[in-house]
Amino acid sequence: MTLIATSLRPIASVHAAPYNGGMLHVLDKAADLKTWMTEHNEPAYRAAQVRRWLFERRAGDWADMSDLPKPLRAQLAESFSLWTTTIARHSKASDGTEKLLLMLGDGQQIECVLLRDGIRRSICISTQVGCGMGCVFCASGLDGVVRNLTSGEIVEQMLRLDRLLPEGERLSHIVVMGMGEPLANLPNLLAALDEASAENGLGISSRRITISTVGLPPAMRKLSEHETHYQLAVSLHAPDDALRQQLVPVAKQIKLDDVLAEADHYFDLSGRRLTYEYVLLGGLNDRAEHAKRLAALLERRTAMLNVIPYNPVAGLPYRTPSPASTSTFCTILRRAGINVNVRFRKGDKIDAACGQLRRLAAGGKPNPKRPRLVSLNSGAAK
């Protein structure tokens, strides 16, 4: 099988700026609603009322906020937006999975997903338009990274998905595994997750919020220093640097040992068991020798390994591993004492793998040259 070649080059224009006519989402970190209330001679508790309407009462419009004075509602509507996105497509699968394709204020598109599993109501959210990490098998990065999402745009995905639930049901878990590399947009992500975990926000425990990363050591260190420790999932996809650099081009700038060392540091500080992610690609990284080398990396670490059989992407040459190779791979790891979970796909018929619905809406033509990939030497995305 031929791997698609990629190259990394600096991107100076990756940014996160308010759109929708320059109007901020009311829950964006830059909005600072409490300060706005003070500056407009309103009592501070008015900000709490707005939050309650958004998170608890699922308000869809300023007019719904009946305990706010009408003049205040009018002022808020002139200053902030409740919805900076529109729903471009809403897809539902027979297993209960629902996926939204959201149109941002600047015309860009992102995806987010609601997953139902028993009593769990989990959501998967995006942090960037596109992705600059260049994973060769992933739909999200086929056109590179366009920009970071604002904290308000990240929060808004949560609110959109929450409103898909019937009265009496609430979101229980958040996984930051949608489009983009979460740690490349860490400040905005943390601001959004602080909203999600706040008692006067969605009230979701930090233990039920998972951040997924390909492993950016400086950002992993910053994450470990944040006052709230979330669950961390590190995407490996290979047991050694040589293969990983082929599958995850950004790994040419990051040694696997450095990623694992930062993951160990995060575990030492947080006490949270780590999760490692391994997308299993038929004929590429699913052999017995790969499993043995992976076991050697993880056998002394307190961690869970999620093995994810590949979800094919139209236009890419990679394939799902056979059931036999998946079984053999996992058996070798389990015999080595590794805690292995095979993560089965949900929402296959609605293109639920990250980036697929956006690609479909854009015509579904992959760009193997990947023209916009972030070089870590160019500095963090702003």
KEZA-653402 format. One record per residue (C-alpha): z, y, x; residue number from 1; residue in three letters. Coordinates in pm, 1 decimal. Layout:
BEGIN
z:Z	y:Y	x:X	nr:NUM	rest:ALA
...
//
This chain:
BEGIN
z:0.0	y:0.0	x:0.0	nr:1	rest:MET
z:-90.8	y:346.9	x:130.3	nr:2	rest:THR
z:178.2	y:612.4	x:134.4	nr:3	rest:LEU
z:70.2	y:962.8	x:36.5	nr:4	rest:ILE
z:103.9	y:1191.9	x:336.9	nr:5	rest:ALA
z:294.8	y:1515.7	x:300.8	nr:6	rest:THR
z:374.7	y:1809.4	x:523.4	nr:7	rest:SER
z:657.6	y:2060.9	x:515.0	nr:8	rest:LEU
z:612.8	y:2433.0	x:553.4	nr:9	rest:ARG
z:844.7	y:2728.9	x:491.4	nr:10	rest:PRO
z:849.3	y:2887.9	x:146.6	nr:11	rest:ILE
z:965.4	y:3247.2	x:140.4	nr:12	rest:ALA
z:930.2	y:3304.2	x:-233.1	nr:13	rest:SER
z:1164.3	y:3045.4	x:-382.7	nr:14	rest:VAL
z:1395.8	y:3249.4	x:-598.6	nr:15	rest:HIS
z:1587.3	y:3264.2	x:-922.6	nr:16	rest:ALA
z:1536.6	y:3577.3	x:-1129.5	nr:17	rest:ALA
z:1597.0	y:3662.5	x:-1494.1	nr:18	rest:PRO
z:1294.9	y:3634.2	x:-1716.6	nr:19	rest:TYR
z:1234.8	y:3683.5	x:-2090.6	nr:20	rest:ASN
z:1160.4	y:4052.2	x:-2048.3	nr:21	rest:GLY
z:1425.0	y:4087.6	x:-1779.1	nr:22	rest:GLY
z:1699.2	y:3990.7	x:-2025.2	nr:23	rest:MET
z:1974.6	y:3764.6	x:-1891.5	nr:24	rest:LEU
z:2115.2	y:3467.8	x:-2074.7	nr:25	rest:HIS
z:2454.0	y:3573.5	x:-2207.0	nr:26	rest:VAL
z:2623.5	y:3293.1	x:-2009.7	nr:27	rest:LEU
z:2442.6	y:3364.3	x:-1682.1	nr:28	rest:ASP
z:2684.5	y:3430.2	x:-1397.8	nr:29	rest:LYS
z:2522.0	y:3771.1	x:-1348.0	nr:30	rest:ALA
z:2585.3	y:3867.3	x:-1711.6	nr:31	rest:ALA
z:2965.6	y:3892.6	x:-1662.4	nr:32	rest:ASP
z:3035.3	y:3918.6	x:-2033.0	nr:33	rest:LEU
z:3401.0	y:4016.1	x:-1993.9	nr:34	rest:LYS
z:3310.5	y:4316.2	x:-1780.3	nr:35	rest:THR
z:3034.5	y:4411.5	x:-2023.4	nr:36	rest:TRP
z:3285.5	y:4411.3	x:-2310.1	nr:37	rest:MET
z:3521.9	y:4637.1	x:-2115.7	nr:38	rest:THR
z:3241.3	y:4877.0	x:-2026.2	nr:39	rest:GLU
z:3147.9	y:4898.2	x:-2395.4	nr:40	rest:HIS
z:3506.9	y:4963.1	x:-2503.4	nr:41	rest:ASN
z:3544.3	y:4624.7	x:-2666.6	nr:42	rest:GLU
z:3856.9	y:4407.2	x:-2634.1	nr:43	rest:PRO
z:3830.3	y:4124.2	x:-2380.8	nr:44	rest:ALA
z:3882.9	y:3858.4	x:-2647.1	nr:45	rest:TYR
z:3537.4	y:3935.6	x:-2784.3	nr:46	rest:ARG
z:3388.7	y:3748.7	x:-2486.9	nr:47	rest:ALA
z:3593.9	y:3442.9	x:-2581.6	nr:48	rest:ALA
z:3463.9	y:3469.7	x:-2937.1	nr:49	rest:GLN
z:3104.4	y:3462.9	x:-2813.1	nr:50	rest:VAL
z:3177.2	y:3156.8	x:-2602.0	nr:51	rest:ARG
z:3340.2	y:2980.0	x:-2894.4	nr:52	rest:ARG
z:3035.5	y:3043.7	x:-3110.0	nr:53	rest:TRP
z:2803.3	y:2902.8	x:-2843.9	nr:54	rest:LEU
z:3000.5	y:2600.4	x:-2728.2	nr:55	rest:PHE
z:3203.0	y:2495.6	x:-3032.7	nr:56	rest:GLU
z:3017.4	y:2626.0	x:-3334.7	nr:57	rest:ARG
z:2665.7	y:2581.8	x:-3197.4	nr:58	rest:ARG
z:2543.9	y:2924.5	x:-3300.1	nr:59	rest:ALA
z:2168.3	y:2968.2	x:-3284.5	nr:60	rest:GLY
z:2149.4	y:3344.6	x:-3326.3	nr:61	rest:ASP
z:2363.2	y:3653.3	x:-3280.6	nr:62	rest:TRP
z:2365.0	y:3692.8	x:-3658.1	nr:63	rest:ALA
z:2558.8	y:3364.7	x:-3687.9	nr:64	rest:ASP
z:2860.8	y:3516.5	x:-3511.3	nr:65	rest:MET
z:3020.1	y:3643.3	x:-3829.7	nr:66	rest:SER
z:3357.3	y:3741.3	x:-3681.5	nr:67	rest:ASP
z:3191.5	y:3990.6	x:-3446.2	nr:68	rest:LEU
z:3127.1	y:4341.5	x:-3583.3	nr:69	rest:PRO
z:2762.0	y:4397.3	x:-3673.5	nr:70	rest:LYS
z:2724.2	y:4693.7	x:-3433.8	nr:71	rest:PRO
z:2854.2	y:4475.4	x:-3149.1	nr:72	rest:LEU
z:2614.2	y:4195.9	x:-3238.1	nr:73	rest:ARG
z:2329.6	y:4447.7	x:-3228.2	nr:74	rest:ALA
z:2439.2	y:4572.9	x:-2885.1	nr:75	rest:GLN
z:2467.3	y:4218.6	x:-2751.6	nr:76	rest:LEU
z:2121.0	y:4134.1	x:-2882.0	nr:77	rest:ALA
z:1980.5	y:4436.8	x:-2697.9	nr:78	rest:GLU
z:2151.8	y:4338.9	x:-2371.5	nr:79	rest:SER
z:2146.0	y:3958.5	x:-2356.0	nr:80	rest:PHE
z:1950.2	y:3662.7	x:-2478.6	nr:81	rest:SER
z:2094.1	y:3351.5	x:-2640.7	nr:82	rest:LEU
z:1772.1	y:3162.2	x:-2574.4	nr:83	rest:TRP
z:1557.5	y:3237.9	x:-2271.4	nr:84	rest:THR
z:1355.1	y:2919.6	x:-2334.5	nr:85	rest:THR
z:1143.1	y:2779.4	x:-2613.1	nr:86	rest:THR
z:1097.8	y:2410.5	x:-2690.1	nr:87	rest:ILE
z:740.2	y:2323.7	x:-2593.0	nr:88	rest:ALA
z:777.2	y:1954.8	x:-2673.4	nr:89	rest:ARG
z:1048.0	y:1731.7	x:-2819.1	nr:90	rest:HIS
z:1001.7	y:1357.6	x:-2767.4	nr:91	rest:SER
z:1213.6	y:1073.7	x:-2905.6	nr:92	rest:LYS
z:1230.2	y:708.3	x:-2801.5	nr:93	rest:ALA
z:1343.2	y:409.0	x:-3004.6	nr:94	rest:SER
z:1648.2	y:363.4	x:-2778.4	nr:95	rest:ASP
z:1783.5	y:703.4	x:-2883.2	nr:96	rest:GLY
z:1666.7	y:892.4	x:-2575.6	nr:97	rest:THR
z:1538.5	y:1242.8	x:-2647.6	nr:98	rest:GLU
z:1353.5	y:1463.2	x:-2403.1	nr:99	rest:LYS
z:1283.3	y:1834.1	x:-2417.6	nr:100	rest:LEU
z:1006.4	y:2014.9	x:-2234.9	nr:101	rest:LEU
z:1126.2	y:2374.5	x:-2218.2	nr:102	rest:LEU
z:906.7	y:2678.9	x:-2163.2	nr:103	rest:MET
z:1083.9	y:2940.5	x:-1953.5	nr:104	rest:LEU
z:1043.6	y:3313.2	x:-1996.1	nr:105	rest:GLY
z:787.5	y:3331.5	x:-1714.4	nr:106	rest:ASP
z:575.6	y:3048.8	x:-1855.1	nr:107	rest:GLY
z:704.3	y:2780.2	x:-1619.4	nr:108	rest:GLN
z:824.4	y:2449.8	x:-1765.8	nr:109	rest:GLN
z:1124.0	y:2225.4	x:-1703.3	nr:110	rest:ILE
z:1259.5	y:1904.6	x:-1853.8	nr:111	rest:GLU
z:1597.3	y:1784.6	x:-1973.6	nr:112	rest:CYS
z:1704.3	y:1461.2	x:-2141.4	nr:113	rest:VAL
z:1967.2	y:1335.4	x:-2386.6	nr:114	rest:LEU
z:2070.3	y:972.1	x:-2330.7	nr:115	rest:LEU
z:2262.2	y:764.0	x:-2583.8	nr:116	rest:ARG
z:2454.4	y:457.1	x:-2466.4	nr:117	rest:ASP
z:2721.7	y:327.1	x:-2702.2	nr:118	rest:GLY
z:2963.2	y:613.7	x:-2758.9	nr:119	rest:ILE
z:2841.7	y:799.8	x:-2449.7	nr:120	rest:ARG
z:2624.8	y:1105.3	x:-2495.3	nr:121	rest:ARG
z:2490.5	y:1193.6	x:-2152.0	nr:122	rest:SER
z:2245.0	y:1462.0	x:-2053.5	nr:123	rest:ILE
z:2021.1	y:1490.3	x:-1749.5	nr:124	rest:CYS
z:1941.7	y:1848.2	x:-1648.1	nr:125	rest:ILE
z:1710.6	y:2024.8	x:-1403.3	nr:126	rest:SER
z:1794.7	y:2283.3	x:-1137.9	nr:127	rest:THR
z:1451.5	y:2395.5	x:-1017.3	nr:128	rest:GLN
z:1096.3	y:2434.4	x:-1139.1	nr:129	rest:VAL
z:937.6	y:2154.2	x:-941.1	nr:130	rest:GLY
z:1098.0	y:2023.5	x:-623.1	nr:131	rest:CYS
z:1055.9	y:2089.0	x:-252.7	nr:132	rest:GLY
z:1192.1	y:1763.5	x:-112.6	nr:133	rest:MET
z:856.6	y:1585.0	x:-129.4	nr:134	rest:GLY
z:966.3	y:1234.6	x:-234.0	nr:135	rest:CYS
z:629.1	y:1060.6	x:-237.9	nr:136	rest:VAL
z:697.2	y:855.9	x:-551.6	nr:137	rest:PHE
z:838.8	y:1134.7	x:-771.5	nr:138	rest:CYS
z:651.8	y:1331.9	x:-1038.2	nr:139	rest:ALA
z:877.3	y:1638.2	x:-1005.6	nr:140	rest:SER
z:755.4	y:1731.1	x:-659.5	nr:141	rest:GLY
z:384.4	y:1671.3	x:-700.0	nr:142	rest:LEU
z:318.4	y:2046.2	x:-701.9	nr:143	rest:ASP
z:612.6	y:2142.8	x:-482.5	nr:144	rest:GLY
z:885.0	y:2388.3	x:-576.9	nr:145	rest:VAL
z:812.8	y:2708.0	x:-771.2	nr:146	rest:VAL
z:1157.4	y:2863.1	x:-805.1	nr:147	rest:ARG
z:1525.6	y:2800.2	x:-861.7	nr:148	rest:ASN
z:1663.4	y:2814.4	x:-1212.9	nr:149	rest:LEU
z:1919.4	y:3080.4	x:-1294.3	nr:150	rest:THR
z:2267.6	y:2965.0	x:-1389.9	nr:151	rest:SER
z:2188.9	y:3075.3	x:-1745.1	nr:152	rest:GLY
z:1876.7	y:2858.0	x:-1757.8	nr:153	rest:GLU
z:2081.6	y:2559.8	x:-1641.9	nr:154	rest:ILE
z:2352.7	y:2622.5	x:-1902.7	nr:155	rest:VAL
z:2088.5	y:2668.5	x:-2169.5	nr:156	rest:GLU
z:1960.9	y:2314.6	x:-2114.0	nr:157	rest:GLN
z:2310.4	y:2189.8	x:-2195.8	nr:158	rest:MET
z:2321.1	y:2398.5	x:-2513.1	nr:159	rest:LEU
z:1974.5	y:2286.6	x:-2621.5	nr:160	rest:ARG
z:2063.1	y:1918.6	x:-2579.0	nr:161	rest:LEU
z:2404.7	y:1959.3	x:-2739.8	nr:162	rest:ASP
z:2232.2	y:2086.8	x:-3052.9	nr:163	rest:ARG
z:2036.7	y:1761.9	x:-3083.8	nr:164	rest:LEU
z:2361.4	y:1584.2	x:-3171.5	nr:165	rest:LEU
z:2484.7	y:1557.0	x:-3530.0	nr:166	rest:PRO
z:2802.6	y:1728.8	x:-3647.0	nr:167	rest:GLU
z:3105.4	y:1551.7	x:-3504.0	nr:168	rest:GLY
z:2933.0	y:1427.0	x:-3186.5	nr:169	rest:GLU
z:2976.1	y:1598.6	x:-2850.9	nr:170	rest:ARG
z:2830.7	y:1562.4	x:-2505.4	nr:171	rest:LEU
z:3041.2	y:1337.0	x:-2284.6	nr:172	rest:SER
z:2863.4	y:1323.4	x:-1946.8	nr:173	rest:HIS
z:2627.3	y:1535.9	x:-1738.1	nr:174	rest:ILE
z:2403.1	y:1406.1	x:-1461.6	nr:175	rest:VAL
z:2220.9	y:1661.4	x:-1248.4	nr:176	rest:VAL
z:1925.2	y:1437.5	x:-1172.0	nr:177	rest:MET
z:1637.5	y:1618.5	x:-1339.8	nr:178	rest:GLY
z:1370.8	y:1829.5	x:-1174.0	nr:179	rest:MET
z:1458.5	y:1984.2	x:-839.5	nr:180	rest:GLY
z:1707.4	y:1927.1	x:-558.8	nr:181	rest:GLU
z:2044.9	y:2040.2	x:-698.4	nr:182	rest:PRO
z:2194.7	y:2132.4	x:-361.4	nr:183	rest:LEU
z:1899.2	y:2361.4	x:-286.2	nr:184	rest:ALA
z:2022.7	y:2576.1	x:-576.3	nr:185	rest:ASN
z:2394.7	y:2522.4	x:-524.1	nr:186	rest:LEU
z:2541.4	y:2864.7	x:-622.7	nr:187	rest:PRO
z:2362.7	y:2872.7	x:-958.0	nr:188	rest:ASN
z:2435.7	y:2506.0	x:-1021.9	nr:189	rest:LEU
z:2808.3	y:2542.6	x:-954.8	nr:190	rest:LEU
z:2828.3	y:2847.1	x:-1180.7	nr:191	rest:ALA
z:2664.2	y:2646.2	x:-1459.6	nr:192	rest:ALA
z:2884.6	y:2340.5	x:-1406.9	nr:193	rest:LEU
z:3194.6	y:2557.3	x:-1408.3	nr:194	rest:ASP
z:3087.1	y:2662.8	x:-1758.9	nr:195	rest:GLU
z:3037.0	y:2300.9	x:-1858.6	nr:196	rest:ALA
z:3374.7	y:2183.8	x:-1730.4	nr:197	rest:SER
z:3575.7	y:2482.5	x:-1856.1	nr:198	rest:ALA
z:3813.6	y:2423.0	x:-2145.5	nr:199	rest:GLU
z:3647.8	y:2709.9	x:-2332.0	nr:200	rest:ASN
z:3305.1	y:2575.8	x:-2237.5	nr:201	rest:GLY
z:3176.5	y:2226.8	x:-2308.4	nr:202	rest:LEU
z:3508.8	y:2088.6	x:-2188.3	nr:203	rest:GLY
z:3350.2	y:1799.9	x:-1997.1	nr:204	rest:ILE
z:3577.3	y:1660.7	x:-1726.5	nr:205	rest:SER
z:3450.6	y:1706.1	x:-1371.3	nr:206	rest:SER
z:3487.4	y:1327.8	x:-1337.5	nr:207	rest:ARG
z:3210.0	y:1294.4	x:-1593.4	nr:208	rest:ARG
z:2970.5	y:1528.1	x:-1414.7	nr:209	rest:ILE
z:2749.9	y:1382.0	x:-1140.6	nr:210	rest:THR
z:2538.9	y:1577.5	x:-892.1	nr:211	rest:ILE
z:2252.2	y:1387.6	x:-731.6	nr:212	rest:SER
z:2106.7	y:1487.5	x:-394.3	nr:213	rest:THR
z:1867.1	y:1355.0	x:-131.8	nr:214	rest:VAL
z:2133.1	y:1465.8	x:114.2	nr:215	rest:GLY
z:2134.9	y:1819.3	x:256.7	nr:216	rest:LEU
z:2432.0	y:1816.0	x:497.9	nr:217	rest:PRO
z:2511.3	y:2192.5	x:508.2	nr:218	rest:PRO
z:2503.9	y:2213.7	x:128.2	nr:219	rest:ALA
z:2706.1	y:1892.9	x:97.7	nr:220	rest:MET
z:2973.5	y:2057.3	x:313.0	nr:221	rest:ARG
z:2973.3	y:2365.5	x:87.2	nr:222	rest:LYS
z:3001.7	y:2141.7	x:-217.3	nr:223	rest:LEU
z:3304.6	y:1970.1	x:-66.4	nr:224	rest:SER
z:3470.4	y:2311.6	x:-26.3	nr:225	rest:GLU
z:3424.5	y:2404.5	x:-393.8	nr:226	rest:HIS
z:3751.1	y:2411.9	x:-587.5	nr:227	rest:GLU
z:3621.0	y:2161.3	x:-843.2	nr:228	rest:THR
z:3506.5	y:1825.0	x:-713.6	nr:229	rest:HIS
z:3230.2	y:1662.9	x:-913.6	nr:230	rest:TYR
z:3096.9	y:1310.7	x:-875.1	nr:231	rest:GLN
z:2836.0	y:1286.2	x:-599.9	nr:232	rest:LEU
z:2531.4	y:1058.5	x:-593.8	nr:233	rest:ALA
z:2328.0	y:1041.9	x:-272.8	nr:234	rest:VAL
z:1968.4	y:920.3	x:-287.5	nr:235	rest:SER
z:1890.7	y:691.4	x:6.7	nr:236	rest:LEU
z:1574.2	y:497.9	x:-91.8	nr:237	rest:HIS
z:1560.5	y:335.6	x:252.6	nr:238	rest:ALA
z:1805.2	y:172.3	x:495.1	nr:239	rest:PRO
z:1676.1	y:347.3	x:808.4	nr:240	rest:ASP
z:1531.2	y:678.1	x:922.4	nr:241	rest:ASP
z:1179.3	y:549.8	x:988.3	nr:242	rest:ALA
z:1114.6	y:427.7	x:634.3	nr:243	rest:LEU
z:1314.3	y:707.0	x:473.0	nr:244	rest:ARG
z:1103.2	y:970.5	x:646.9	nr:245	rest:GLN
z:792.1	y:813.9	x:494.2	nr:246	rest:GLN
z:938.6	y:807.3	x:143.6	nr:247	rest:LEU
z:1137.8	y:1132.6	x:158.0	nr:248	rest:VAL
z:953.6	y:1373.3	x:391.9	nr:249	rest:PRO
z:1242.7	y:1621.7	x:408.6	nr:250	rest:VAL
z:1431.3	y:1342.4	x:588.4	nr:251	rest:ALA
z:1221.6	y:1421.5	x:896.0	nr:252	rest:LYS
z:1466.3	y:1709.7	x:941.7	nr:253	rest:GLN
z:1781.1	y:1516.1	x:847.0	nr:254	rest:ILE
z:1919.5	y:1203.1	x:1009.0	nr:255	rest:LYS
z:2049.0	y:936.5	x:773.5	nr:256	rest:LEU
z:2369.7	y:913.1	x:978.1	nr:257	rest:ASP
z:2432.7	y:1284.7	x:916.4	nr:258	rest:ASP
z:2386.7	y:1240.7	x:541.3	nr:259	rest:VAL
z:2627.8	y:947.6	x:535.8	nr:260	rest:LEU
z:2881.2	y:1137.2	x:746.9	nr:261	rest:ALA
z:2882.8	y:1428.3	x:500.6	nr:262	rest:GLU
z:2912.0	y:1185.0	x:210.9	nr:263	rest:ALA
z:3213.7	y:1028.3	x:382.7	nr:264	rest:ASP
z:3362.3	y:1374.8	x:428.1	nr:265	rest:HIS
z:3316.0	y:1449.2	x:58.3	nr:266	rest:TYR
z:3491.7	y:1124.1	x:-30.8	nr:267	rest:PHE
z:3779.2	y:1199.4	x:206.1	nr:268	rest:ASP
z:3836.0	y:1542.5	x:47.9	nr:269	rest:LEU
z:3775.5	y:1457.3	x:-316.0	nr:270	rest:SER
z:3890.0	y:1098.3	x:-343.0	nr:271	rest:GLY
z:3592.4	y:1043.6	x:-573.5	nr:272	rest:ARG
z:3405.2	y:718.3	x:-526.7	nr:273	rest:ARG
z:3051.8	y:793.6	x:-412.4	nr:274	rest:LEU
z:2736.4	y:662.2	x:-569.9	nr:275	rest:THR
z:2428.4	y:582.9	x:-365.4	nr:276	rest:TYR
z:2086.6	y:572.1	x:-530.5	nr:277	rest:GLU
z:1803.6	y:347.2	x:-419.2	nr:278	rest:TYR
z:1468.2	y:356.9	x:-599.9	nr:279	rest:VAL
z:1313.5	y:14.8	x:-553.6	nr:280	rest:LEU
z:939.7	y:35.2	x:-481.4	nr:281	rest:LEU
z:741.0	y:-285.7	x:-505.6	nr:282	rest:GLY
z:622.1	y:-398.5	x:-162.5	nr:283	rest:GLY
z:768.2	y:-98.0	x:21.7	nr:284	rest:LEU
z:1147.0	y:-101.2	x:35.5	nr:285	rest:ASN
z:1238.9	y:-407.3	x:-170.4	nr:286	rest:ASP
z:1236.9	y:-683.3	x:89.4	nr:287	rest:ARG
z:1529.1	y:-899.4	x:196.0	nr:288	rest:ALA
z:1539.1	y:-730.8	x:536.1	nr:289	rest:GLU
z:1579.8	y:-391.8	x:366.6	nr:290	rest:HIS
z:1868.3	y:-524.3	x:157.8	nr:291	rest:ALA
z:2043.4	y:-663.1	x:465.7	nr:292	rest:LYS
z:2014.1	y:-334.8	x:655.7	nr:293	rest:ARG
z:2132.8	y:-141.5	x:350.5	nr:294	rest:LEU
z:2432.8	y:-372.3	x:319.1	nr:295	rest:ALA
z:2522.1	y:-301.4	x:681.5	nr:296	rest:ALA
z:2521.5	y:73.5	x:605.8	nr:297	rest:LEU
z:2740.9	y:52.2	x:297.7	nr:298	rest:LEU
z:2972.0	y:-245.0	x:348.1	nr:299	rest:GLU
z:3261.8	y:-37.5	x:485.1	nr:300	rest:ARG
z:3224.0	y:243.4	x:233.2	nr:301	rest:ARG
z:3396.2	y:278.5	x:-104.1	nr:302	rest:THR
z:3087.1	y:327.7	x:-313.0	nr:303	rest:ALA
z:2867.6	y:214.4	x:-598.0	nr:304	rest:MET
z:2501.2	y:141.6	x:-533.2	nr:305	rest:LEU
z:2258.1	y:214.4	x:-816.0	nr:306	rest:ASN
z:1939.4	y:15.8	x:-769.0	nr:307	rest:VAL
z:1662.6	y:175.1	x:-976.2	nr:308	rest:ILE
z:1338.0	y:-19.1	x:-1028.5	nr:309	rest:PRO
z:1057.6	y:233.4	x:-994.4	nr:310	rest:TYR
z:918.8	y:403.6	x:-1304.5	nr:311	rest:ASN
z:541.6	y:433.8	x:-1238.5	nr:312	rest:PRO
z:382.0	y:779.1	x:-1232.3	nr:313	rest:VAL
z:18.7	y:822.3	x:-1336.0	nr:314	rest:ALA
z:-200.2	y:891.5	x:-1034.4	nr:315	rest:GLY
z:42.9	y:758.5	x:-774.4	nr:316	rest:LEU
z:-9.4	y:419.7	x:-603.8	nr:317	rest:PRO
z:350.2	y:295.4	x:-620.7	nr:318	rest:TYR
z:453.8	y:10.1	x:-846.2	nr:319	rest:ARG
z:758.2	y:-140.6	x:-1010.0	nr:320	rest:THR
z:909.7	y:-428.0	x:-806.7	nr:321	rest:PRO
z:892.1	y:-776.8	x:-951.6	nr:322	rest:SER
z:1200.4	y:-913.0	x:-1130.5	nr:323	rest:PRO
z:1228.9	y:-1174.9	x:-855.3	nr:324	rest:ALA
z:1234.7	y:-922.9	x:-570.4	nr:325	rest:SER
z:1482.3	y:-704.3	x:-760.1	nr:326	rest:THR
z:1710.3	y:-1003.0	x:-816.3	nr:327	rest:SER
z:1691.5	y:-1116.3	x:-453.0	nr:328	rest:THR
z:1753.7	y:-763.3	x:-326.0	nr:329	rest:PHE
z:2065.7	y:-722.1	x:-539.9	nr:330	rest:CYS
z:2197.6	y:-1071.6	x:-466.2	nr:331	rest:THR
z:2192.2	y:-1006.3	x:-91.0	nr:332	rest:ILE
z:2386.1	y:-683.6	x:-138.9	nr:333	rest:LEU
z:2642.3	y:-837.7	x:-373.6	nr:334	rest:ARG
z:2705.0	y:-1125.0	x:-133.6	nr:335	rest:ARG
z:2781.3	y:-861.6	x:129.6	nr:336	rest:ALA
z:3049.1	y:-716.6	x:-99.4	nr:337	rest:GLY
z:2849.8	y:-416.6	x:-221.9	nr:338	rest:ILE
z:2918.5	y:-298.9	x:-576.6	nr:339	rest:ASN
z:2565.9	y:-298.1	x:-723.2	nr:340	rest:VAL
z:2444.1	y:-169.5	x:-1056.9	nr:341	rest:ASN
z:2081.8	y:-207.8	x:-1164.3	nr:342	rest:VAL
z:1997.3	y:104.4	x:-1360.3	nr:343	rest:ARG
z:1753.1	y:18.2	x:-1632.8	nr:344	rest:PHE
z:1513.9	y:283.0	x:-1750.8	nr:345	rest:ARG
z:1546.0	y:459.9	x:-2081.7	nr:346	rest:LYS
z:1278.7	y:644.4	x:-2273.8	nr:347	rest:GLY
z:980.7	y:480.1	x:-2102.3	nr:348	rest:ASP
z:751.4	y:557.7	x:-2395.4	nr:349	rest:LYS
z:830.5	y:929.9	x:-2386.2	nr:350	rest:ILE
z:768.4	y:973.6	x:-2010.8	nr:351	rest:ASP
z:1141.8	y:1019.9	x:-1953.6	nr:352	rest:ALA
z:1138.1	y:994.0	x:-1574.4	nr:353	rest:ALA
z:1192.1	y:1341.3	x:-1430.0	nr:354	rest:CYS
z:876.3	y:1548.3	x:-1401.7	nr:355	rest:GLY
z:652.7	y:1317.4	x:-1604.3	nr:356	rest:GLN
z:647.7	y:1513.3	x:-1928.8	nr:357	rest:LEU
z:579.9	y:1838.0	x:-1742.0	nr:358	rest:ARG
z:291.8	y:1671.5	x:-1556.5	nr:359	rest:ARG
z:152.8	y:1535.8	x:-1882.4	nr:360	rest:LEU
z:162.9	y:1880.6	x:-2042.2	nr:361	rest:ALA
z:-18.4	y:2023.3	x:-1740.0	nr:362	rest:ALA
z:-294.0	y:1763.2	x:-1756.4	nr:363	rest:GLY
z:-128.3	y:1493.4	x:-1549.0	nr:364	rest:GLY
z:-334.6	y:1541.2	x:-1234.0	nr:365	rest:LYS
z:-120.3	y:1483.2	x:-923.9	nr:366	rest:PRO
z:-180.0	y:1689.1	x:-612.0	nr:367	rest:ASN
z:-130.3	y:1461.6	x:-309.1	nr:368	rest:PRO
z:-134.7	y:1759.5	x:-70.2	nr:369	rest:LYS
z:189.4	y:1894.1	x:-220.4	nr:370	rest:ARG
z:125.3	y:2254.7	x:-117.5	nr:371	rest:PRO
z:474.8	y:2393.3	x:-169.8	nr:372	rest:ARG
z:745.0	y:2202.0	x:12.6	nr:373	rest:LEU
z:1058.6	y:2360.3	x:150.5	nr:374	rest:VAL
z:1130.3	y:2343.2	x:520.9	nr:375	rest:SER
z:1502.0	y:2336.0	x:590.7	nr:376	rest:LEU
z:1434.2	y:2545.3	x:899.2	nr:377	rest:ASN
z:1331.9	y:2832.3	x:671.7	nr:378	rest:SER
z:1679.5	y:2863.7	x:522.4	nr:379	rest:GLY
z:1821.0	y:2777.2	x:183.9	nr:380	rest:ALA
z:1632.9	y:2867.4	x:-128.9	nr:381	rest:ALA
z:1764.0	y:3180.6	x:-289.5	nr:382	rest:LYS
//
